[in-house]
Amino acid sequence: MDINDIQIKVSGYVSEVFCGEIPVGCKHAFTRRILRTRNKAEIPPWLLKRCPDYVSPETIKRFWYGDDGTMKDLFSEQGAHWEGYRAVNHFHQVLGFGSGKEGIGLFEIVLEKKGKALLEFVPFDPPMETPHPLHKMDILRQCRLPDFCIPEAQDGHVAVTAGYWAKGTMIFPLRLAGSFRKEALEILVADLSALGVGEDCFVAGLRYGGRDLKGKIIRETEREMYQVVWYSHKRERWLDMYEME
């Protein structure tokens, strides 16, 4: 039987989400820092009146994602260590394709062999004439993954979710004994709402013939960072990092 080395290339909005825990003292120290350094002149008066402790998401992102020096100092003062936002992933680290709300987002799947496209799945009605077979995406099976649970941080800690998205491409190598069967390819769909991310149709991967495929990013544009949020069990919801219980 012929062995075919196939590459499945997926292009769209690559996204990675990190959900972990930090000591509650570090969370409070972070909140005090962003409140102390915010520029009130940049905040509309009506917003300050409604929410006196408001801090813009961009200010929060600047520290969390881009100022490791300050973050290390804040954590060290609390007897903890900061190893970067990617290390706050004790509960989940999810890689896939985002921008899906009430339906999967826009992306394309191309099946390649030795760099040549064999067929393609697209989110629109394919044109009549194409250099290789095109199929509409919705002919592929979708498998809904089990829902995530609200993270349970250990005593003295709080759960935090962060991440990024960017236009990009992932590849999923696939070795086949025989020809490719489109009915064997599945799109794995997850709801990230329980992690504080507004993605209820996050594409968390691909499966072929019942086997999960391992993908890797090969291209991405400049990253856009998710808003950083923490979970309050007392208030039973995800909150902005400037908010206290």
Secondary structure as GFF3:
##gff-version 3
##sequence-region A 1 245
A	DSSP	beta_strand	3	23	.	.	.	ID=ss1
A	DSSP	alpha_helix	24	37	.	.	.	ID=ss2
A	DSSP	three_ten_helix	40	42	.	.	.	ID=ss3
A	DSSP	alpha_helix	45	50	.	.	.	ID=ss4
A	DSSP	alpha_helix	57	66	.	.	.	ID=ss5
A	DSSP	alpha_helix	68	77	.	.	.	ID=ss6
A	DSSP	three_ten_helix	85	87	.	.	.	ID=ss7
A	DSSP	beta_strand	92	97	.	.	.	ID=ss8
A	DSSP	beta_strand	108	113	.	.	.	ID=ss9
A	DSSP	beta_strand	116	122	.	.	.	ID=ss10
A	DSSP	beta_strand	134	136	.	.	.	ID=ss11
A	DSSP	three_ten_helix	137	139	.	.	.	ID=ss12
A	DSSP	beta_strand	141	144	.	.	.	ID=ss13
A	DSSP	beta_strand	157	177	.	.	.	ID=ss14
A	DSSP	three_ten_helix	182	184	.	.	.	ID=ss15
A	DSSP	beta_strand	185	190	.	.	.	ID=ss16
A	DSSP	three_ten_helix	193	195	.	.	.	ID=ss17
A	DSSP	beta_strand	202	208	.	.	.	ID=ss18
A	DSSP	beta_strand	211	212	.	.	.	ID=ss19
A	DSSP	beta_strand	216	220	.	.	.	ID=ss20
A	DSSP	beta_strand	224	225	.	.	.	ID=ss21
A	DSSP	beta_strand	229	232	.	.	.	ID=ss22
A	DSSP	beta_strand	237	240	.	.	.	ID=ss23
###
